Amino acid sequence: MDKIKILYIIATLDIGGTEKQLFELAKGLDRKKYEPVVCCLTRSGPVEKDLRDRGIRVIEAGKKGKLDFGFLFKLAGIIRREKPGIVHTFLWTSNTWGRIAAMFAGVPVIISSERSTDYWKGWFEFLIDWKLSLFTKKIIVNSLIVKKFIGSRGISEKKIEVVPNGIDTSLYGSLPGPSQAKKMLGLDPLAPAVGFAGRLCREKDPFVFVRLAAAVLKEKSAQFVIAGDGEMRGGVEALAGSLGVKKNLRILGYRNDMPLVLSAMDVVVLTSLWEGLPNVLIEAGAAAKPAVTLNVGGAGEVVEDGRTGFVVPVSDEKGLAEKVLVLLKGPALCAEMGAAARQRVEENFKLSKMISMTEAIYSAELQKTAR
């Protein structure tokens, strides 16, 4: 039987949660049945090497600017040449350009992915989403909250399938202990560590993490660690200086060894303004670490409040600091919640489950077109 080519379309291959999930999906597909190919609209990025190392072709389409209308025909030409059985797009830009081009190219199965509660969208963006949904076989979302969000904007719920993010839990099976991990990262092995992982951008609101550090340090000595980088790094460093916590804050930059980084943490914090299903909370659970998170997106679908961590109302920075202090002052509670978090991830967020659910959607939609 001939393999079915799946053309994944995404804006870039920079380091991010969606890019990571795309990589894991493409890598883990049944290669006897599917041939994954990845197309970047504007440019590639660090994830390209990981894809190519696993024998997955990457195409750069070369989109220039927001309104490169001639690009639509170029992308449609790429799709025609590739002749995929499925085009699967990710995020707003690719969901728009990719689906339109796939329609022009006559692709039998068009699937899109919505990854977050994109409150930034206005009526025009939602109109485009709704119109293109009419030509889309399935819209895969990563959480119940995202399903509810796009369903409330007029998208037919019959077209929406929830496939939670998944991670390879085997990577977290034999980690060094917290003290050793801290040493390996150049941290104080004896001081508790509170961690933040993600891009330093508006969506992740890292300023909240800096203010959290200032609040916690009034009652408890600790170190605060950021694994990530981005356009707000200068602002984060400036705020840390003005609040007098710069000596307690370490920015590690982008990391490709998150299991080690999370092993060094005692508590993981999420401060985002909006989310889909936060990968960092799943990864924290895999590393057996409790999390304290604002109740954004699907955070509450990952963290079971009071059992695997704490879920705090949005904008309640005082409550965020109080819950972090509860965990820092109660190491036994930390360990208990961390163990429960690991169990929850094993049961609900394994990579194999995410891949099998996605393949089931592919198979069902291909069978419909063959009738």
C-alpha positions in Angstrom: 0.0 0.0 0.0 1.3 3.5 -0.9 2.1 5.8 1.9 -0.2 8.7 2.6 1.7 12.0 2.5 0.8 14.5 5.2 1.9 18.1 4.5 2.2 20.0 7.8 2.1 23.8 7.4 3.4 26.1 10.1 4.7 29.7 10.0 8.2 29.0 11.3 10.2 26.3 13.1 11.3 28.4 16.0 11.3 27.0 19.5 7.8 26.9 21.0 5.1 24.7 22.3 3.3 24.2 19.0 6.5 23.6 17.1 7.5 21.0 19.7 4.2 19.2 19.4 4.4 19.2 15.6 7.9 17.7 15.8 6.8 15.0 18.2 3.7 14.2 16.0 5.7 14.0 12.7 8.4 12.0 14.3 6.0 9.5 15.9 3.7 8.8 13.0 3.5 5.3 11.7 6.0 5.5 8.9 4.7 2.4 7.2 1.4 4.3 6.6 2.3 8.0 6.5 5.0 10.2 5.0 5.3 13.5 6.9 6.6 16.6 5.2 6.8 20.0 6.9 6.3 23.4 5.1 7.4 26.6 6.8 5.6 29.7 5.4 8.1 32.4 6.2 11.3 30.8 7.5 12.7 27.8 9.2 14.2 27.6 12.7 16.0 25.4 15.2 13.4 22.6 15.0 14.3 22.0 11.4 17.5 20.1 12.3 15.6 17.8 14.6 13.1 17.0 11.8 15.8 16.4 9.2 17.7 14.2 11.6 14.7 12.0 11.6 14.3 11.9 7.9 11.5 14.4 7.6 11.8 16.8 4.7 11.4 20.5 5.4 10.3 23.0 2.7 10.7 26.8 3.1 7.9 28.6 1.2 9.4 32.1 1.5 6.4 34.2 2.4 7.3 37.9 2.6 5.3 40.2 4.9 1.7 40.0 6.0 0.1 40.8 2.7 2.1 38.8 0.2 -0.9 37.9 -2.0 1.2 36.4 -4.8 2.5 33.9 -2.1 -0.9 32.1 -2.1 -0.3 30.9 -5.7 3.2 29.9 -4.8 2.0 27.9 -1.8 -0.7 26.2 -3.8 2.0 25.3 -6.4 4.1 23.7 -3.6 1.1 21.7 -2.4 0.3 20.5 -6.0 3.8 19.3 -6.5 3.8 17.4 -3.2 0.4 15.8 -3.8 -0.5 15.2 -0.1 -3.5 13.2 0.9 -3.8 15.5 4.0 -2.8 19.1 4.6 -2.6 19.8 8.4 -2.1 23.4 9.4 -1.1 25.0 12.7 -1.8 28.4 14.2 -3.6 31.5 12.7 -1.3 32.5 9.9 -0.8 28.9 8.6 -4.5 28.0 9.2 -5.4 30.9 6.9 -2.9 30.8 4.1 -2.5 27.0 4.3 -6.2 26.1 4.1 -6.9 28.5 1.2 -3.9 27.2 -0.8 -4.9 23.6 0.0 -8.4 24.3 -1.3 -7.0 25.8 -4.5 -4.7 22.7 -4.9 -7.6 20.3 -4.5 -6.4 18.5 -1.4 -9.0 15.9 -0.3 -8.5 16.3 3.5 -7.8 19.6 5.1 -7.3 19.7 8.9 -6.3 22.7 11.0 -5.2 23.0 14.6 -6.2 25.7 17.1 -3.8 25.7 20.0 -4.9 28.5 22.3 -7.7 30.8 23.5 -6.7 33.6 21.1 -8.4 36.5 22.7 -6.5 38.9 20.5 -8.6 37.9 17.5 -11.3 40.4 16.3 -14.4 39.9 14.3 -12.5 39.9 11.0 -10.2 37.0 12.1 -13.2 35.0 13.5 -15.0 35.6 10.2 -12.1 34.1 8.3 -11.9 31.2 10.8 -15.6 30.5 10.4 -15.6 30.7 6.6 -12.6 28.4 6.2 -14.0 25.9 8.7 -16.7 25.1 6.1 -13.9 23.6 3.9 -12.1 21.9 6.8 -12.7 18.3 7.6 -11.6 18.6 11.3 -10.3 21.2 13.6 -8.0 19.7 16.2 -7.8 21.5 19.6 -5.6 20.6 22.5 -8.0 21.3 25.4 -11.7 21.5 26.2 -11.4 25.2 26.9 -10.1 25.8 23.4 -13.0 23.8 22.0 -15.5 25.9 24.0 -13.7 29.1 22.9 -13.8 28.5 19.1 -17.3 26.9 19.4 -18.6 30.1 20.9 -17.4 31.9 17.8 -19.6 30.0 15.5 -17.4 27.0 14.6 -19.5 23.8 14.3 -18.7 21.6 17.3 -19.1 18.5 15.0 -15.9 19.5 13.3 -13.9 20.0 16.6 -11.8 17.2 18.0 -9.9 17.4 21.3 -6.5 15.8 21.3 -4.5 16.8 24.4 -0.8 17.6 24.1 1.5 14.7 24.7 5.0 14.2 25.9 7.5 11.4 26.0 7.5 10.5 29.7 10.4 8.1 29.3 12.7 11.2 29.1 11.8 11.9 32.7 12.4 8.4 34.1 16.0 8.6 35.3 16.7 12.2 36.2 19.4 13.4 38.6 18.0 14.5 42.0 17.2 18.2 42.6 20.5 19.0 44.3 22.6 17.4 41.6 20.5 19.0 38.8 20.9 22.4 40.4 24.7 21.9 40.5 24.7 21.0 36.8 22.9 24.2 36.0 25.1 26.4 38.1 22.4 27.0 40.7 22.7 26.9 44.5 22.1 23.1 45.3 20.8 23.9 48.8 18.3 26.7 48.0 14.8 25.9 46.9 14.1 26.8 43.2 11.0 28.2 41.7 10.9 27.8 37.9 9.3 29.5 34.9 9.7 28.0 31.4 8.6 29.8 28.2 9.2 32.6 25.8 9.8 36.0 27.4 6.9 37.6 25.6 3.6 39.4 26.4 1.6 36.2 26.2 3.6 34.5 28.9 3.7 37.7 31.1 7.1 37.1 32.8 6.8 40.3 34.7 4.3 38.5 37.0 7.0 36.0 37.8 9.4 38.7 38.8 6.9 40.3 41.0 6.1 36.9 42.5 9.8 36.5 43.3 9.8 39.9 45.2 6.7 38.8 47.2 8.0 35.4 48.1 11.4 36.6 49.1 9.9 38.8 51.8 9.1 35.5 53.7 11.3 32.8 52.3 14.8 32.5 50.8 14.7 31.0 47.4 16.1 31.2 43.8 14.0 32.0 40.8 14.9 30.4 37.5 13.7 31.3 34.0 14.3 28.8 31.2 13.6 30.8 28.0 14.4 34.0 26.2 12.6 36.6 24.1 11.9 40.2 23.4 11.0 41.0 27.0 14.3 39.8 28.5 15.6 43.3 29.0 12.4 44.4 30.7 12.5 41.4 33.0 16.1 42.2 34.0 15.2 45.8 34.5 12.2 45.0 36.7 14.2 42.5 38.7 16.8 45.2 39.4 14.2 47.8 40.4 12.5 45.3 42.8 15.8 44.2 44.3 15.6 40.6 43.3 18.2 40.5 40.5 20.7 38.4 42.6 18.0 35.8 43.2 16.9 35.5 39.5 18.7 33.4 36.9 17.8 33.5 33.2 19.1 30.3 31.6 18.0 31.2 28.0 16.5 28.6 25.6 17.2 25.1 26.7 16.9 21.7 24.9 17.3 19.8 28.2 14.0 20.6 29.9 13.9 17.3 31.9 17.1 18.3 33.6 15.9 21.9 34.1 12.6 20.8 35.7 14.4 18.2 37.9 16.2 21.2 39.5 12.9 22.9 40.3 11.0 22.6 43.5 7.9 24.4 42.2 6.9 25.4 38.6 4.9 28.5 37.9 2.7 29.6 35.0 1.8 33.3 34.7 0.4 33.5 31.1 -2.3 35.9 30.0 -3.7 33.2 27.7 -3.0 29.6 26.8 -4.3 26.5 25.1 -3.0 23.4 27.0 0.3 24.5 28.6 3.1 22.1 27.8 5.2 23.3 30.7 2.6 22.1 33.2 2.6 18.7 31.6 6.4 18.6 31.6 6.5 19.7 35.2 4.1 16.8 36.1 6.3 14.3 34.2 9.2 15.5 36.3 7.1 15.0 39.4 7.0 18.6 40.3 3.9 20.5 41.6 2.8 23.6 39.7 1.2 26.8 40.7 -0.7 28.3 37.8 -3.1 31.1 36.9 -6.4 29.7 35.7 -5.8 30.5 32.0 -6.7 28.3 29.0 -6.5 24.6 29.8 -4.2 25.0 32.8 -6.9 23.6 35.1 -7.2 20.5 32.8 -3.6 19.7 33.6 -3.2 20.8 37.2 -5.7 19.2 39.6 -6.2 22.0 42.2 -5.1 20.9 45.6 -3.8 17.5 44.4 -1.1 18.1 41.8 -0.6 21.8 42.5 -2.7 24.9 42.8 -4.8 26.8 40.3 -5.2 30.5 41.2 -7.8 32.9 39.7 -6.5 35.1 36.9 -4.8 38.3 38.0 -4.5 37.0 41.7 -0.8 37.6 42.1 -1.1 37.6 45.8 -2.8 34.2 45.7 0.0 33.0 43.4 2.7 34.0 45.9 0.8 32.5 48.8 0.5 29.1 47.1 4.2 29.1 46.1 5.0 29.8 49.8 2.8 26.9 50.9 4.8 24.5 48.8 8.2 26.0 49.6 7.4 25.8 53.4 6.0 22.2 53.0 8.5 19.9 51.3 6.4 16.8 52.2 3.4 18.4 50.4 5.7 19.2 47.5 6.7 15.6 47.1 3.2 14.3 47.5 1.8 16.7 44.9 4.7 16.0 42.6 4.1 12.2 42.7 0.4 12.8 42.0 1.3 15.1 39.1 3.5 12.4 37.6 0.7 9.8 37.8 -1.8 12.3 36.1 0.6 12.9 33.2 1.1 9.1 32.7 -2.6 8.6 32.6 -3.7 11.5 30.4 -0.8 13.2 28.5 1.5 10.5 27.1 2.9 11.2 23.6 1.7 7.8 22.3 -1.9 8.7 23.2 -1.6 12.1 21.3 -0.2 10.4 18.2 -2.7 7.5 18.2 -5.7 9.9 18.5 -4.4 12.1 15.7 -3.8 9.1 13.4 -7.4 7.9 14.1 -8.7 11.3 12.9 -6.5 11.0 9.7 -7.7 7.5 9.0 -11.4 8.3 9.6 -11.3 11.4 7.3 -9.4 9.5 4.6 -12.0 6.7 4.6 -14.8 9.3 4.2 -13.2 10.7 1.1 -12.7 7.2 -0.4 -16.4 6.4 -0.3 
